[in-house]
Amino acid sequence: MGWIDEWRFSQAAFRRILSQGRLDRLRKRYDMKGFKVMAGVINNEKGLKYFRDAGITDIVTDEIKLAAEILR
């Protein structure tokens, strides 16, 4: 799950469609069915925190140092 930063408005569209609470419920639902939910490619602090707060900590990113600090 995620957005592509190079595509204008993809982050805004994703966040409008899936609120943080809804994303968390969706993650829990898939976890219960045995699926691993991951996010990608998230390369900014706001996006990393958005997924972290929804319980998703497996995130594909180019910003490894930033992600390590946020996901500790």
PAZAGU-326210 format. One record per atom (N, C-alpha, C): residue number from 0; residue in three letters; atom name; x, y, z. Coordinates in nm, 3 decimals. Layout:
// PAZAGU-326210
<r n="NUM" res="Ala" atom="CA" px="X" py="Y" pz="Z"/>
...
//
This chain:
// PAZAGU-326210
<r n="0" res="Met" atom="N" px="0.084" py="-0.116" pz="0.000"/>
<r n="0" res="Met" atom="CA" px="0.000" py="0.000" pz="0.000"/>
<r n="0" res="Met" atom="C" px="0.089" py="0.123" pz="0.000"/>
<r n="1" res="Gly" atom="N" px="0.041" py="0.226" pz="-0.060"/>
<r n="1" res="Gly" atom="CA" px="0.118" py="0.349" pz="-0.058"/>
<r n="1" res="Gly" atom="C" px="0.089" py="0.435" pz="-0.179"/>
<r n="2" res="Trp" atom="N" px="0.180" py="0.525" pz="-0.204"/>
<r n="2" res="Trp" atom="CA" px="0.165" py="0.617" pz="-0.316"/>
<r n="2" res="Trp" atom="C" px="0.300" py="0.636" pz="-0.382"/>
<r n="3" res="Ile" atom="N" px="0.301" py="0.707" pz="-0.492"/>
<r n="3" res="Ile" atom="CA" px="0.424" py="0.737" pz="-0.563"/>
<r n="3" res="Ile" atom="C" px="0.443" py="0.888" pz="-0.559"/>
<r n="4" res="Asp" atom="N" px="0.548" py="0.932" pz="-0.491"/>
<r n="4" res="Asp" atom="CA" px="0.571" py="1.075" pz="-0.471"/>
<r n="4" res="Asp" atom="C" px="0.579" py="1.152" pz="-0.602"/>
<r n="5" res="Glu" atom="N" px="0.631" py="1.091" pz="-0.708"/>
<r n="5" res="Glu" atom="CA" px="0.645" py="1.160" pz="-0.835"/>
<r n="5" res="Glu" atom="C" px="0.510" py="1.185" pz="-0.903"/>
<r n="6" res="Trp" atom="N" px="0.409" py="1.114" pz="-0.865"/>
<r n="6" res="Trp" atom="CA" px="0.275" py="1.135" pz="-0.923"/>
<r n="6" res="Trp" atom="C" px="0.203" py="1.239" pz="-0.839"/>
<r n="7" res="Arg" atom="N" px="0.179" py="1.353" pz="-0.899"/>
<r n="7" res="Arg" atom="CA" px="0.113" py="1.463" pz="-0.827"/>
<r n="7" res="Arg" atom="C" px="-0.019" py="1.416" pz="-0.766"/>
<r n="8" res="Phe" atom="N" px="-0.039" py="1.453" pz="-0.645"/>
<r n="8" res="Phe" atom="CA" px="-0.163" py="1.429" pz="-0.569"/>
<r n="8" res="Phe" atom="C" px="-0.188" py="1.283" pz="-0.533"/>
<r n="9" res="Ser" atom="N" px="-0.095" py="1.191" pz="-0.563"/>
<r n="9" res="Ser" atom="CA" px="-0.121" py="1.051" pz="-0.528"/>
<r n="9" res="Ser" atom="C" px="-0.124" py="1.032" pz="-0.376"/>
<r n="10" res="Gln" atom="N" px="-0.038" py="1.102" pz="-0.302"/>
<r n="10" res="Gln" atom="CA" px="-0.042" py="1.092" pz="-0.156"/>
<r n="10" res="Gln" atom="C" px="-0.173" py="1.148" pz="-0.102"/>
<r n="11" res="Ala" atom="N" px="-0.213" py="1.263" pz="-0.150"/>
<r n="11" res="Ala" atom="CA" px="-0.338" py="1.324" pz="-0.103"/>
<r n="11" res="Ala" atom="C" px="-0.458" py="1.235" pz="-0.135"/>
<r n="12" res="Ala" atom="N" px="-0.459" py="1.177" pz="-0.253"/>
<r n="12" res="Ala" atom="CA" px="-0.571" py="1.089" pz="-0.292"/>
<r n="12" res="Ala" atom="C" px="-0.574" py="0.964" pz="-0.204"/>
<r n="13" res="Phe" atom="N" px="-0.458" py="0.903" pz="-0.181"/>
<r n="13" res="Phe" atom="CA" px="-0.451" py="0.783" pz="-0.096"/>
<r n="13" res="Phe" atom="C" px="-0.501" py="0.814" pz="0.044"/>
<r n="14" res="Arg" atom="N" px="-0.452" py="0.923" pz="0.101"/>
<r n="14" res="Arg" atom="CA" px="-0.489" py="0.958" pz="0.238"/>
<r n="14" res="Arg" atom="C" px="-0.636" py="0.997" pz="0.249"/>
<r n="15" res="Arg" atom="N" px="-0.692" py="1.052" pz="0.143"/>
<r n="15" res="Arg" atom="CA" px="-0.834" py="1.087" pz="0.144"/>
<r n="15" res="Arg" atom="C" px="-0.920" py="0.961" pz="0.139"/>
<r n="16" res="Ile" atom="N" px="-0.877" py="0.865" pz="0.058"/>
<r n="16" res="Ile" atom="CA" px="-0.951" py="0.739" pz="0.044"/>
<r n="16" res="Ile" atom="C" px="-0.937" py="0.652" pz="0.168"/>
<r n="17" res="Leu" atom="N" px="-0.816" py="0.645" pz="0.224"/>
<r n="17" res="Leu" atom="CA" px="-0.790" py="0.560" pz="0.339"/>
<r n="17" res="Leu" atom="C" px="-0.743" py="0.645" pz="0.457"/>
<r n="18" res="Ser" atom="N" px="-0.835" py="0.679" pz="0.546"/>
<r n="18" res="Ser" atom="CA" px="-0.795" py="0.750" pz="0.666"/>
<r n="18" res="Ser" atom="C" px="-0.705" py="0.659" pz="0.749"/>
<r n="19" res="Gln" atom="N" px="-0.636" py="0.715" pz="0.844"/>
<r n="19" res="Gln" atom="CA" px="-0.544" py="0.636" pz="0.926"/>
<r n="19" res="Gln" atom="C" px="-0.619" py="0.524" pz="1.000"/>
<r n="20" res="Gly" atom="N" px="-0.734" py="0.554" pz="1.053"/>
<r n="20" res="Gly" atom="CA" px="-0.813" py="0.453" pz="1.122"/>
<r n="20" res="Gly" atom="C" px="-0.859" py="0.342" pz="1.029"/>
<r n="21" res="Arg" atom="N" px="-0.901" py="0.380" pz="0.912"/>
<r n="21" res="Arg" atom="CA" px="-0.945" py="0.280" pz="0.813"/>
<r n="21" res="Arg" atom="C" px="-0.828" py="0.194" pz="0.767"/>
<r n="22" res="Leu" atom="N" px="-0.712" py="0.256" pz="0.749"/>
<r n="22" res="Leu" atom="CA" px="-0.592" py="0.182" pz="0.712"/>
<r n="22" res="Leu" atom="C" px="-0.555" py="0.082" pz="0.821"/>
<r n="23" res="Asp" atom="N" px="-0.564" py="0.122" pz="0.946"/>
<r n="23" res="Asp" atom="CA" px="-0.535" py="0.032" pz="1.058"/>
<r n="23" res="Asp" atom="C" px="-0.631" py="-0.087" pz="1.060"/>
<r n="24" res="Arg" atom="N" px="-0.759" py="-0.061" pz="1.038"/>
<r n="24" res="Arg" atom="CA" px="-0.857" py="-0.171" pz="1.035"/>
<r n="24" res="Arg" atom="C" px="-0.831" py="-0.266" pz="0.918"/>
<r n="25" res="Leu" atom="N" px="-0.793" py="-0.211" pz="0.806"/>
<r n="25" res="Leu" atom="CA" px="-0.763" py="-0.292" pz="0.689"/>
<r n="25" res="Leu" atom="C" px="-0.639" py="-0.378" pz="0.715"/>
<r n="26" res="Arg" atom="N" px="-0.536" py="-0.320" pz="0.776"/>
<r n="26" res="Arg" atom="CA" px="-0.416" py="-0.395" pz="0.812"/>
<r n="26" res="Arg" atom="C" px="-0.449" py="-0.510" pz="0.906"/>
<r n="27" res="Lys" atom="N" px="-0.528" py="-0.482" pz="1.008"/>
<r n="27" res="Lys" atom="CA" px="-0.566" py="-0.587" pz="1.104"/>
<r n="27" res="Lys" atom="C" px="-0.643" py="-0.698" pz="1.035"/>
<r n="28" res="Arg" atom="N" px="-0.731" py="-0.662" pz="0.945"/>
<r n="28" res="Arg" atom="CA" px="-0.811" py="-0.761" pz="0.874"/>
<r n="28" res="Arg" atom="C" px="-0.722" py="-0.854" pz="0.791"/>
<r n="29" res="Tyr" atom="N" px="-0.628" py="-0.795" pz="0.717"/>
<r n="29" res="Tyr" atom="CA" px="-0.538" py="-0.877" pz="0.637"/>
<r n="29" res="Tyr" atom="C" px="-0.441" py="-0.957" pz="0.724"/>
<r n="30" res="Asp" atom="N" px="-0.395" py="-0.899" pz="0.835"/>
<r n="30" res="Asp" atom="CA" px="-0.309" py="-0.973" pz="0.928"/>
<r n="30" res="Asp" atom="C" px="-0.380" py="-1.098" pz="0.979"/>
<r n="31" res="Met" atom="N" px="-0.509" py="-1.084" pz="1.013"/>
<r n="31" res="Met" atom="CA" px="-0.585" py="-1.199" pz="1.064"/>
<r n="31" res="Met" atom="C" px="-0.599" py="-1.309" pz="0.958"/>
<r n="32" res="Lys" atom="N" px="-0.594" py="-1.271" pz="0.831"/>
<r n="32" res="Lys" atom="CA" px="-0.605" py="-1.369" pz="0.723"/>
<r n="32" res="Lys" atom="C" px="-0.469" py="-1.423" pz="0.680"/>
<r n="33" res="Gly" atom="N" px="-0.362" py="-1.383" pz="0.751"/>
<r n="33" res="Gly" atom="CA" px="-0.229" py="-1.435" pz="0.724"/>
<r n="33" res="Gly" atom="C" px="-0.147" py="-1.356" pz="0.624"/>
<r n="34" res="Phe" atom="N" px="-0.194" py="-1.239" pz="0.584"/>
<r n="34" res="Phe" atom="CA" px="-0.119" py="-1.157" pz="0.491"/>
<r n="34" res="Phe" atom="C" px="-0.029" py="-1.059" pz="0.565"/>
<r n="35" res="Lys" atom="N" px="0.083" py="-1.026" pz="0.507"/>
<r n="35" res="Lys" atom="CA" px="0.173" py="-0.924" pz="0.562"/>
<r n="35" res="Lys" atom="C" px="0.148" py="-0.795" pz="0.485"/>
<r n="36" res="Val" atom="N" px="0.112" py="-0.688" pz="0.555"/>
<r n="36" res="Val" atom="CA" px="0.084" py="-0.560" pz="0.491"/>
<r n="36" res="Val" atom="C" px="0.209" py="-0.472" pz="0.498"/>
<r n="37" res="Met" atom="N" px="0.249" py="-0.423" pz="0.382"/>
<r n="37" res="Met" atom="CA" px="0.367" py="-0.338" pz="0.372"/>
<r n="37" res="Met" atom="C" px="0.330" py="-0.207" pz="0.302"/>
<r n="38" res="Ala" atom="N" px="0.412" py="-0.107" pz="0.324"/>
<r n="38" res="Ala" atom="CA" px="0.393" py="0.022" pz="0.258"/>
<r n="38" res="Ala" atom="C" px="0.512" py="0.051" pz="0.168"/>
<r n="39" res="Gly" atom="N" px="0.489" py="0.122" pz="0.062"/>
<r n="39" res="Gly" atom="CA" px="0.601" py="0.159" pz="-0.024"/>
<r n="39" res="Gly" atom="C" px="0.554" py="0.250" pz="-0.135"/>
<r n="40" res="Val" atom="N" px="0.632" py="0.322" pz="-0.192"/>
<r n="40" res="Val" atom="CA" px="0.763" py="0.371" pz="-0.153"/>
<r n="40" res="Val" atom="C" px="0.739" py="0.505" pz="-0.083"/>
<r n="41" res="Ile" atom="N" px="0.767" py="0.508" pz="0.046"/>
<r n="41" res="Ile" atom="CA" px="0.737" py="0.624" pz="0.128"/>
<r n="41" res="Ile" atom="C" px="0.869" py="0.693" pz="0.162"/>
<r n="42" res="Asn" atom="N" px="0.887" py="0.815" pz="0.115"/>
<r n="42" res="Asn" atom="CA" px="1.016" py="0.883" pz="0.130"/>
<r n="42" res="Asn" atom="C" px="1.008" py="1.015" pz="0.205"/>
<r n="43" res="Asn" atom="N" px="0.905" py="1.034" pz="0.287"/>
<r n="43" res="Asn" atom="CA" px="0.900" py="1.158" pz="0.363"/>
<r n="43" res="Asn" atom="C" px="0.852" py="1.129" pz="0.505"/>
<r n="44" res="Glu" atom="N" px="0.887" py="1.218" pz="0.595"/>
<r n="44" res="Glu" atom="CA" px="0.858" py="1.199" pz="0.737"/>
<r n="44" res="Glu" atom="C" px="0.709" py="1.184" pz="0.765"/>
<r n="45" res="Lys" atom="N" px="0.630" py="1.269" pz="0.703"/>
<r n="45" res="Lys" atom="CA" px="0.485" py="1.267" pz="0.725"/>
<r n="45" res="Lys" atom="C" px="0.425" py="1.132" pz="0.683"/>
<r n="46" res="Gly" atom="N" px="0.469" py="1.082" pz="0.568"/>
<r n="46" res="Gly" atom="CA" px="0.419" py="0.954" pz="0.518"/>
<r n="46" res="Gly" atom="C" px="0.464" py="0.838" pz="0.605"/>
<r n="47" res="Leu" atom="N" px="0.590" py="0.840" pz="0.648"/>
<r n="47" res="Leu" atom="CA" px="0.640" py="0.732" pz="0.734"/>
<r n="47" res="Leu" atom="C" px="0.562" py="0.727" pz="0.865"/>
<r n="48" res="Lys" atom="N" px="0.535" py="0.842" pz="0.923"/>
<r n="48" res="Lys" atom="CA" px="0.459" py="0.846" pz="1.048"/>
<r n="48" res="Lys" atom="C" px="0.314" py="0.802" pz="1.027"/>
<r n="49" res="Tyr" atom="N" px="0.257" py="0.835" pz="0.913"/>
<r n="49" res="Tyr" atom="CA" px="0.120" py="0.796" pz="0.880"/>
<r n="49" res="Tyr" atom="C" px="0.105" py="0.644" pz="0.884"/>
<r n="50" res="Phe" atom="N" px="0.198" py="0.573" pz="0.820"/>
<r n="50" res="Phe" atom="CA" px="0.191" py="0.427" pz="0.818"/>
<r n="50" res="Phe" atom="C" px="0.231" py="0.368" pz="0.952"/>
<r n="51" res="Arg" atom="N" px="0.331" py="0.424" pz="1.018"/>
<r n="51" res="Arg" atom="CA" px="0.371" py="0.376" pz="1.150"/>
<r n="51" res="Arg" atom="C" px="0.253" py="0.383" pz="1.247"/>
<r n="52" res="Asp" atom="N" px="0.181" py="0.494" pz="1.245"/>
<r n="52" res="Asp" atom="CA" px="0.069" py="0.513" pz="1.337"/>
<r n="52" res="Asp" atom="C" px="-0.049" py="0.421" pz="1.305"/>
<r n="53" res="Ala" atom="N" px="-0.052" py="0.366" pz="1.183"/>
<r n="53" res="Ala" atom="CA" px="-0.155" py="0.269" pz="1.146"/>
<r n="53" res="Ala" atom="C" px="-0.107" py="0.126" pz="1.174"/>
<r n="54" res="Gly" atom="N" px="0.013" py="0.112" pz="1.233"/>
<r n="54" res="Gly" atom="CA" px="0.063" py="-0.020" pz="1.269"/>
<r n="54" res="Gly" atom="C" px="0.143" py="-0.089" pz="1.159"/>
<r n="55" res="Ile" atom="N" px="0.174" py="-0.017" pz="1.053"/>
<r n="55" res="Ile" atom="CA" px="0.252" py="-0.075" pz="0.943"/>
<r n="55" res="Ile" atom="C" px="0.396" py="-0.028" pz="0.958"/>
<r n="56" res="Thr" atom="N" px="0.485" py="-0.123" pz="0.988"/>
<r n="56" res="Thr" atom="CA" px="0.625" py="-0.088" pz="1.009"/>
<r n="56" res="Thr" atom="C" px="0.718" py="-0.149" pz="0.904"/>
<r n="57" res="Asp" atom="N" px="0.665" py="-0.226" pz="0.813"/>
<r n="57" res="Asp" atom="CA" px="0.744" py="-0.277" pz="0.701"/>
<r n="57" res="Asp" atom="C" px="0.721" py="-0.181" pz="0.585"/>
<r n="58" res="Ile" atom="N" px="0.817" py="-0.092" pz="0.565"/>
<r n="58" res="Ile" atom="CA" px="0.800" py="0.016" pz="0.468"/>
<r n="58" res="Ile" atom="C" px="0.919" py="0.018" pz="0.373"/>
<r n="59" res="Val" atom="N" px="0.891" py="0.018" pz="0.246"/>
<r n="59" res="Val" atom="CA" px="0.994" py="0.034" pz="0.144"/>
<r n="59" res="Val" atom="C" px="1.021" py="0.183" pz="0.131"/>
<r n="60" res="Thr" atom="N" px="1.149" py="0.222" pz="0.141"/>
<r n="60" res="Thr" atom="CA" px="1.183" py="0.364" pz="0.136"/>
<r n="60" res="Thr" atom="C" px="1.325" py="0.383" pz="0.083"/>
<r n="61" res="Asp" atom="N" px="1.350" py="0.501" pz="0.031"/>
<r n="61" res="Asp" atom="CA" px="1.486" py="0.541" pz="-0.007"/>
<r n="61" res="Asp" atom="C" px="1.552" py="0.618" pz="0.108"/>
<r n="62" res="Glu" atom="N" px="1.474" py="0.658" pz="0.205"/>
<r n="62" res="Glu" atom="CA" px="1.521" py="0.738" pz="0.318"/>
<r n="62" res="Glu" atom="C" px="1.541" py="0.648" pz="0.441"/>
<r n="63" res="Ile" atom="N" px="1.645" py="0.566" pz="0.436"/>
<r n="63" res="Ile" atom="CA" px="1.668" py="0.464" pz="0.539"/>
<r n="63" res="Ile" atom="C" px="1.695" py="0.526" pz="0.676"/>
<r n="64" res="Lys" atom="N" px="1.781" py="0.628" pz="0.684"/>
<r n="64" res="Lys" atom="CA" px="1.812" py="0.691" pz="0.813"/>
<r n="64" res="Lys" atom="C" px="1.686" py="0.751" pz="0.876"/>
<r n="65" res="Leu" atom="N" px="1.609" py="0.823" pz="0.797"/>
<r n="65" res="Leu" atom="CA" px="1.486" py="0.885" pz="0.846"/>
<r n="65" res="Leu" atom="C" px="1.388" py="0.778" pz="0.893"/>
<r n="66" res="Ala" atom="N" px="1.371" py="0.673" pz="0.816"/>
<r n="66" res="Ala" atom="CA" px="1.279" py="0.565" pz="0.854"/>
<r n="66" res="Ala" atom="C" px="1.325" py="0.498" pz="0.983"/>
<r n="67" res="Ala" atom="N" px="1.454" py="0.475" pz="0.997"/>
<r n="67" res="Ala" atom="CA" px="1.507" py="0.411" pz="1.119"/>
<r n="67" res="Ala" atom="C" px="1.475" py="0.496" pz="1.241"/>
<r n="68" res="Glu" atom="N" px="1.491" py="0.628" pz="1.229"/>
<r n="68" res="Glu" atom="CA" px="1.462" py="0.717" pz="1.342"/>
<r n="68" res="Glu" atom="C" px="1.313" py="0.715" pz="1.377"/>
<r n="69" res="Ile" atom="N" px="1.227" py="0.716" pz="1.278"/>
<r n="69" res="Ile" atom="CA" px="1.083" py="0.723" pz="1.301"/>
<r n="69" res="Ile" atom="C" px="1.027" py="0.590" pz="1.350"/>
<r n="70" res="Leu" atom="N" px="1.082" py="0.479" pz="1.302"/>
<r n="70" res="Leu" atom="CA" px="1.025" py="0.348" pz="1.334"/>
<r n="70" res="Leu" atom="C" px="1.086" py="0.282" pz="1.457"/>
<r n="71" res="Arg" atom="N" px="1.175" py="0.350" pz="1.526"/>
<r n="71" res="Arg" atom="CA" px="1.236" py="0.292" pz="1.647"/>
<r n="71" res="Arg" atom="C" px="1.137" py="0.268" pz="1.754"/>
//
